[in-house]
Amino acid sequence: QVQLVESGGGLVQPGGSLTLSCAALGFTLDYYDIGWFRQAPGKEREGVASISSGESSTYYVDSVKGRFTISRNNVKNTVYLQMNSLKPEDTAVYYCATGRLVITPVTMTDPLMYENWGQGTQVTVSS
């Protein structure tokens, strides 16, 4: 059974940090581009960051550039999203997914380009 499991969410104050993990169960992440998305209540799912299978390419949506870092550890079969300088507008459920094809800066924000979605992890930024 192919499954992605996100973890690491929680409640954090504005300006704080969190690191999210996306672990693969039942398959190897090595050959997949991976994306992180988020969805706030009443809003569409938004692409946040993606990383290529060979780690040579990372892409970020403008709103998180300089604050979020996506990385991967293929030995641990896990992709991470380090989030710093968190803002209340970062509050959302965060999801990871595998790319159907090679992900580009144009396609990284399109949910239709991804599959094998995890169940999500809640991130709440509030004082």
C-alpha positions in Angstrom: 0.0 0.0 0.0 1.4 3.3 -1.1 1.0 6.0 1.6 2.5 9.3 2.6 2.3 10.3 6.3 2.8 13.9 7.4 3.7 14.9 10.9 5.2 17.8 12.9 2.3 20.2 12.9 1.1 22.1 15.9 0.5 25.4 17.5 3.2 28.0 17.3 3.5 31.7 18.0 4.1 34.2 15.2 7.8 34.3 14.4 8.3 30.8 15.6 9.4 27.7 13.7 8.2 24.2 12.9 9.6 21.3 10.8 7.1 19.1 9.0 8.0 15.6 7.9 6.5 13.6 5.1 7.3 9.9 5.4 6.7 7.3 2.7 5.3 3.9 3.6 5.2 1.0 1.2 7.3 2.6 -1.5 10.6 4.5 -2.1 10.5 8.3 -2.5 13.9 8.4 -4.3 12.5 8.6 -7.8 9.7 11.1 -7.1 9.5 14.8 -7.1 7.7 15.8 -3.9 5.5 18.8 -3.2 4.1 20.4 -0.1 0.7 22.1 -0.2 -1.5 23.8 2.3 -5.2 24.5 2.6 -6.8 27.0 4.9 -10.5 26.9 5.8 -12.6 28.2 2.9 -9.6 28.4 0.6 -8.2 26.3 -2.3 -5.3 24.0 -1.8 -2.1 26.1 -2.4 1.3 24.8 -3.6 4.0 25.8 -1.1 7.2 24.1 -2.2 8.6 21.2 -4.2 11.8 19.3 -4.5 13.1 17.2 -7.4 14.0 13.5 -7.0 17.7 14.3 -7.2 17.5 17.3 -4.9 18.9 19.5 -7.7 15.8 21.7 -7.9 13.6 23.3 -5.3 10.8 25.7 -5.9 8.8 27.9 -3.6 5.7 30.0 -3.8 6.6 33.7 -3.3 4.8 34.0 0.0 7.2 31.6 1.7 10.5 32.3 -0.1 13.3 33.0 2.4 11.2 31.5 5.3 10.6 27.9 4.3 13.1 25.3 3.2 12.2 21.9 1.6 14.7 19.1 1.8 14.8 15.3 1.6 16.6 12.4 3.2 16.3 9.4 0.8 17.9 7.1 3.3 15.1 7.9 5.8 12.6 8.0 2.9 11.4 11.3 4.2 10.9 14.9 2.9 10.9 17.8 5.3 9.6 21.4 5.3 11.4 23.7 7.6 9.2 26.7 8.4 10.7 29.8 10.0 9.3 33.2 10.8 5.8 31.8 10.8 2.9 34.2 10.3 -0.8 33.8 11.2 -1.5 33.5 7.4 0.6 30.3 7.3 -2.2 28.6 9.4 -3.5 25.7 7.3 -3.5 21.9 7.0 -0.3 21.0 5.2 -0.1 18.1 2.8 2.6 16.3 0.9 2.2 14.4 -2.4 4.3 12.8 -5.1 4.6 14.4 -8.5 2.9 12.5 -11.4 5.7 13.8 -13.7 8.8 16.0 -13.3 7.7 19.1 -11.5 8.6 22.5 -12.9 8.2 26.1 -11.5 5.1 26.3 -13.6 3.5 23.1 -12.5 4.6 23.0 -8.8 1.4 24.8 -7.6 -1.1 22.6 -9.6 -2.6 19.9 -7.4 -3.5 17.9 -10.5 0.2 17.3 -11.1 0.4 15.3 -7.8 -0.9 12.1 -6.4 -0.6 9.9 -3.3 -1.7 12.6 -1.0 -1.1 12.2 2.7 -3.8 12.9 5.4 -2.3 16.3 6.3 -1.0 17.9 9.5 -2.5 21.0 11.1 -0.3 24.1 11.5 -1.7 26.9 13.6 0.2 30.2 14.0 -1.4 32.3 16.8 -0.5 34.2 19.9 
